[in-house]
Amino acid sequence: MKVAVTGATGFIGRHVLAQLYRYPVDVVALVRDSNSNIIKDFAGKVVTVDLCEPPTDLFNLLGSPDILIHLAWGGLPNYQSLHHFEQELPCQYQFLKELIQSGLSNLIVAGTCFEYGMQSGALEETLVTCPCTPYGYAKNALRCQLEYLQSQQPFKLAWARLFYMYGDGQPQTTLFSQLKSAIENRHDVFNMSGGEQLRDYLPVSEIAKILVKLALKSRNIGIVNICSGNPISIRRLVEYWIETHGWEIQLNLGYYPYPEHEPMAFWGTRRKLDRFLEEF
């Protein structure tokens, strides 16, 4: 079995590559920059490609993979940028469509909890989506396009709707990285919001494990939340990180306002995810 991975040098991608090493599969990494340090020690095949201008014979260049784990997406972390639906969406769809029409039969795509929009509480896959950011809108639109494409060109689709994650190698704009940076720079206090908002977090290594298992199932799973199912306040989460790592720093709560594009409390349900993982 051959598995291709886009966004292979990204935060999630590098963990997915590590997980794939545990299985008897051939791995192909699609990258924008083949000089990345993350790829230098990679034993599998590496293909440098621009998603918006891929070669016409890309499927053959990849060695006709059985599965594609699609993690690549540009323009982040600016969730409000029009880039997501003006440029990213058409490029992404055309890229995936050409691979599917060339013979790709199994596709796993990283979606986002931002597709749910401002809905609060426990979010289930059956909820009607109402994204309120260009990023959430573009991701949801890509899912709809792929579902329509399935009626014309049958293929298996798992739409992995990611919630929040943390771990080493995370972009510097994220909460965990900012806290870690404050510790490394020996700051006495860490500025943050009031911390009362409830979110759903998983370690990125756990998310990578789940994505690989879903990919190797080769099933038409549809939408599935990738989440813990257990809401935690941002304040408690930060306190947990501090306690776990033995860090010493004071929290300056209320320094930043709460984000306007997210409800105060939401998390994913994982009944569907657990059912598939039990089968695996």
Secondary structure, DSSP 8 states (H G I E B T S, - for coil): -EEEEESTTSHHHHHHHHHHTTSS-EEEEEES-TT-HHHHT--SEEEE--TTS--TTHHHHTT--SEEEE----STT-TT-THIIIIIHHHHHHHHHHHHHHT--EEEEEEEGGGGTT--EEE-TTS-----SHHHHHHHHHHHHHHHHHHHS--EEEEEEE-EEE-TT--TTSHHHHHHHHHHTT-SEEE------EE-EEEHHHHHHHHHHHHHHT---EEEEES-S--EEHHHHHHHHHHHHT---EEETTSS---TTS-SBEEE--HHHHHHHHH-
